[in-house]
Amino acid sequence: MALDTVVDLTGWTGPDEADAPNVSHGLFLFNEMVYVSMPQGRIGKFRQTDLSFVSLSDYLPNALIEGVECTGPDGHFAVDFSGYLYSGDVDKELQPVSRIANGACHQIVYDKKFDRYWVTDDFHCGLALFNAESPKEIFRLQLTHDDVEWMSFNSDQSELLVACFDRYIYRIRNDK
């Protein structure tokens, strides 16, 4: 194992972004590209093969994108540090469609078994679920009294495992 490439993302920020809390708040892969959320709502796009710079978007002012879901049939969904849900295409434009929470939503995943989306929700200390047709209709599942950081489905999506700041792993049976 050896470190291959390092990209200094501070070179892609402007003087107005000097006080931003984090330059690379979210990172995701899609179509052989690496997308990194930048301060002030920009999304940096890099080639996965050599991490060379491709483009810098600025269609999300004042958003710190935490997670993006590109595998569902409904286009792309993204969540941010302020709890907003966005819909669209990461290579064109994402538009706000609803507010999941009044705090950080770190991750969003598509549930192909039941055609719905799961979002981690720090503000409500659990998970938020919605379907693409009604993104403002949120079902909530409280898990903890702390931040909810990450989740992963097992291979057949019958279970979802969730990691939280409370030092527990939660196993959730994925059924209606």
Wavefront OBJ file of the C-alpha trace (Angstrom):
o trace
v 0.000 0.000 0.000
v 1.339 3.430 -0.950
v -0.067 6.922 -1.242
v -0.429 7.653 -4.948
v -1.842 11.159 -5.437
v -2.732 14.151 -3.297
v -4.817 17.052 -4.607
v -4.658 20.318 -2.654
v -8.261 21.540 -2.791
v -7.435 24.887 -1.234
v -6.279 25.970 -4.693
v -9.877 25.768 -5.950
v -11.332 28.196 -3.430
v -11.479 31.961 -3.707
v -10.687 34.702 -1.214
v -14.356 34.968 -0.223
v -14.203 31.358 0.966
v -11.250 31.733 3.323
v -13.398 31.312 6.434
v -15.271 28.239 5.184
v -15.272 25.432 7.759
v -14.106 22.650 5.452
v -12.944 22.538 1.870
v -13.843 18.896 1.186
v -17.013 18.290 3.150
v -18.400 15.516 0.944
v -16.909 13.213 -1.667
v -18.661 10.821 -4.044
v -17.936 8.875 -7.230
v -20.101 8.807 -10.341
v -19.362 7.906 -13.988
v -15.593 7.626 -13.468
v -15.507 11.079 -11.875
v -14.780 12.241 -8.326
v -17.046 14.993 -6.999
v -16.022 17.008 -3.937
v -18.212 19.558 -2.215
v -16.512 22.889 -1.746
v -17.341 25.964 0.334
v -20.011 28.348 -0.931
v -21.940 25.601 -2.726
v -19.420 24.681 -5.379
v -18.874 21.099 -6.446
v -15.442 20.252 -7.809
v -15.279 17.552 -10.466
v -12.074 15.539 -11.029
v -11.181 12.561 -13.231
v -11.028 9.407 -11.134
v -8.076 8.024 -13.113
v -5.556 10.765 -12.308
v -7.502 13.275 -10.145
v -7.066 15.973 -12.776
v -9.456 18.907 -12.493
v -12.482 18.943 -14.848
v -14.876 21.640 -13.654
v -16.194 23.680 -10.770
v -19.943 24.160 -10.380
v -21.565 26.961 -8.463
v -25.264 26.173 -8.659
v -25.771 25.654 -4.913
v -25.022 28.911 -3.118
v -24.251 28.573 0.568
v -24.636 24.780 0.674
v -22.163 22.259 2.016
v -23.192 19.060 0.255
v -22.691 16.047 2.489
v -23.958 13.194 0.325
v -25.233 12.473 -3.175
v -27.236 9.495 -4.421
v -26.816 8.752 -8.130
v -28.004 5.128 -8.365
v -31.766 5.614 -8.112
v -34.084 5.833 -11.139
v -35.201 9.384 -10.301
v -32.122 11.400 -11.195
v -29.758 12.549 -8.495
v -30.577 13.541 -4.935
v -28.234 15.363 -2.559
v -28.349 16.384 1.102
v -26.429 19.121 2.833
v -25.097 20.210 6.205
v -28.186 22.369 6.833
v -30.682 19.554 6.207
v -31.829 20.472 2.698
v -32.693 17.912 0.017
v -31.778 18.704 -3.604
v -32.830 17.031 -6.846
v -31.495 17.186 -10.393
v -28.239 16.246 -12.105
v -24.834 16.789 -10.478
v -23.326 17.670 -13.867
v -25.963 20.289 -14.641
v -27.905 21.645 -11.698
v -29.357 20.582 -8.364
v -32.382 22.431 -6.983
v -33.712 22.407 -3.417
v -36.932 20.382 -3.158
v -37.486 20.071 0.583
v -35.922 20.404 3.991
v -35.344 17.115 5.769
v -34.070 18.651 9.013
v -32.756 21.804 10.676
v -29.303 20.266 10.922
v -26.821 18.005 9.201
v -27.872 15.226 6.864
v -24.647 13.368 6.096
v -25.722 10.625 3.719
v -28.498 9.586 1.354
v -28.961 6.074 -0.073
v -31.448 4.586 -2.519
v -33.494 1.590 -1.371
v -34.238 -0.335 -4.577
v -36.194 -2.967 -2.658
v -38.940 -0.453 -1.768
v -38.139 2.390 -4.200
v -37.420 4.962 -1.498
v -34.546 7.016 -0.135
v -32.966 6.937 3.326
v -31.210 9.983 4.811
v -29.156 10.287 7.995
v -30.605 13.069 10.143
v -28.587 14.512 13.043
v -31.301 16.996 14.044
v -33.925 14.307 14.677
v -31.305 11.782 15.874
v -32.227 9.094 13.375
v -33.195 8.461 9.790
v -35.591 10.147 7.382
v -37.257 8.249 4.535
v -39.058 9.615 1.475
v -40.023 8.575 -2.032
v -39.143 10.580 -5.133
v -42.777 11.447 -5.947
v -43.330 13.073 -2.518
v -40.010 14.368 -1.170
v -41.798 16.614 1.343
v -43.567 13.667 2.972
v -40.963 12.433 5.430
v -41.173 9.312 7.592
v -38.816 9.448 10.595
v -37.145 6.721 12.596
v -35.455 7.944 15.788
v -32.477 5.873 16.886
v -30.354 7.797 19.357
v -29.817 11.075 21.188
v -26.717 11.907 19.155
v -25.521 12.384 15.573
v -26.281 9.761 12.935
v -23.277 9.471 10.651
v -23.355 6.591 8.178
v -25.466 3.711 6.900
v -25.052 0.742 4.568
v -27.415 -1.883 3.217
v -26.479 -5.552 3.178
v -26.273 -7.222 -0.242
v -30.010 -8.009 -0.643
v -31.137 -4.800 1.121
v -33.008 -6.760 3.766
v -31.066 -4.938 6.493
v -29.605 -1.500 6.991
v -26.701 -0.939 9.381
v -26.334 2.531 10.899
v -23.398 4.054 12.792
v -23.942 6.912 15.253
v -21.828 9.076 17.557
v -23.292 7.201 20.534
v -20.870 4.312 19.810
v -23.604 1.881 18.762
v -24.338 0.130 15.498
v -28.033 -0.205 14.724
v -29.402 -3.026 12.575
v -32.733 -2.202 10.952
v -34.907 -4.759 9.178
v -35.842 -3.213 5.829
v -39.498 -3.920 5.321
v -42.570 -1.794 4.797
l 1 2 3 4 5 6 7 8 9 10 11 12 13 14 15 16 17 18 19 20 21 22 23 24 25 26 27 28 29 30 31 32 33 34 35 36 37 38 39 40 41 42 43 44 45 46 47 48 49 50 51 52 53 54 55 56 57 58 59 60 61 62 63 64 65 66 67 68 69 70 71 72 73 74 75 76 77 78 79 80 81 82 83 84 85 86 87 88 89 90 91 92 93 94 95 96 97 98 99 100 101 102 103 104 105 106 107 108 109 110 111 112 113 114 115 116 117 118 119 120 121 122 123 124 125 126 127 128 129 130 131 132 133 134 135 136 137 138 139 140 141 142 143 144 145 146 147 148 149 150 151 152 153 154 155 156 157 158 159 160 161 162 163 164 165 166 167 168 169 170 171 172 173 174 175 176
